Amino acid sequence: MQPEPNMDFETHAPWAAFGNRRVRVMCRDGDLLGTLRYWDATGIVLEGAAIKNGLALGLLYISMGQVRYIEEAQAPADQAEAA
């Protein structure tokens, strides 16, 4: 799913389908994993976002200009149980 720069996020169903699901967000600076809690035309908020160095943040805001792609995360079974 490729977001477009001026997409109407209120009516774009694929984004809404990811609400409260674990997602992988491909950003210009790398990939993030987290639960998608909120999105609008300016950005998204991930909860429990894991970043490059393994640090997990409670809530992380990502500007939509940084987002290249979002997909549902397919966690390995051992990681899913640990979480």
N, C-alpha and C positions, 0 to 999 in steps of 0.2 A: 504494500500500500504506500504510494508516494504522495505525501502532502504537497499541495500546490501553494505558492506564495500568498494568494488572496482567497483561499478557500473559505467558504462559509461553514464554520465548525458547528454551528447550531443545528444544521440540517444534514450534515454529512454522516450518514448512518455507520459506515465502517469505523469511524473514530468512536462513536457512541458505543459500539459493540465491545470495545476494549475497556470500558469503564469498570474499575475495580478488579481488573485481571492483571496477572503478572505479564509484563511485556518487556521486550528488548527494544531499546531506542538507539538507533544508529545516528550518532551525532557527528558533526564535522571533526570533533576532537577525540572520537572514540565511541565505544558502545557502553550503554548503561542498562542495568537490569533493575526493575522495580515494579510496584503496583501502581497502575495509572489511576489517580484519584480525581484529577480535574484537568480540563483542557478548554481553551478558547482560542481566538485568533492570534493572541499574543504569545501563548506558550502552554506548557503542560506542567503538572505537578506529579512527581513520582514519590511514593512512600516506600521507605526501606530500600532506597536506591543504592546499589553496589557500584562503586567506581573502580578505576584501574588498580589502585593500590590495595584493594580489598576492603577499604573502609565503607561501612554502611551508614548512610545518613537517614535521619527520621523523615524529613521532607526535603525534596530537591526541586527547585524551579528550573525549567529549561526553556529558554527563549525559542520560539518557533523558528527563528532564523537559523538556529543550530541543528534543528531536526531534519534529517534526510529521509528516514524510514522508520516505521514502527511495525512490529509483529508480535504475536503472542509468543511468550517464552515457553520453550519446551525443556523444563528442568529435568536433569537425570533423577532417577528414583531416589538415590542416596541423598542428593541435595534437597529434594522435596521433603523428605522425612526429617532432615536436620532443621529445616525452616519451620 
